[in-house]
Amino acid sequence: MRAWIKTERMRLFAAAFVVCLAAAPAGAACFADYKAKKDAPLRLHYGVMELPDAVCGNTRAASQVMAQRLSRGGWQLLNVLGFFDARGAASRRQTAGEYYLRF
């Protein structure tokens, strides 16, 4: 009888675990806002960039990814301002203008 109870508990636990996994958001997006510049003539911009989950929340790692993307367009990363989800990105869309998810 006890073995049956243990087996049923394990099945119940496994089912609850699967339900929890299914309820979690699939790949919640990670975004960061930043400031960048170009020299000769000096130009500055504020932008929003989507980042890989692996660097989300890690300013040093995110800075490397962001600097590399910006450099392709001739821009230099000045600083990472913060990290947020898709809702936060949408609220910054107007402020970022043409630099919203450009890089």
Buried (B, 14 or more C-beta within 10 A) or exposed (E): EEEEEEEEEEEEEEEEEEEEEEEEEEEEBBBBBBBBEBEEEEEEBBBBBEBEEEBBEBBEBBBEBBBEBBEEEEBEBBEBBEBBEEEBBEEBEEEBEEBBEBB
